[in-house]
Amino acid sequence: MDAPAGPPSIVDTILDRVSDRIFPEAEDRLSINIIKPSDVKTTEKLPVLVFIYGGGSTTGLSNNPIWRGSEIVLNSIQKKKPVLFVTLNYRVNAFGFLASEEVQAAGVANLGLHDHN
């Protein structure tokens, strides 16, 4: 059935604009974030907590404020057991998990998993 497309929903338009400002996305997001206690010497060895976000391989980013890495580090300091908190970005959706015979033959399937290395 070919139904005419209506105007975009105002709710969708507002949510898209707000979410783009709060959680900006880009294709070149291969990065790592490290949060460390400020009073730790650079030679001091600390346990490392690595967090890889979920999202069903379709969406996500490591600097999302809901992960609260700074709060985890602060809590570890208060308990006198400081840690480093590390998050990393990886390619998601078609950029990281595109699947086809051509992609398989080219050896570039599951790039999002390779980003974890």
ABEGO torsion letter per residue (X at the ends): XBBBBBBBBAAAAAAAAAAAAABBBBABABBBBBBBBAABBAABBBBBBBBBBBGGGABEBAABAAAGAAAAAAAAAAAGBBBBBBBBBBBBEAAAABBBAAAAAAGABGAAAAAAX
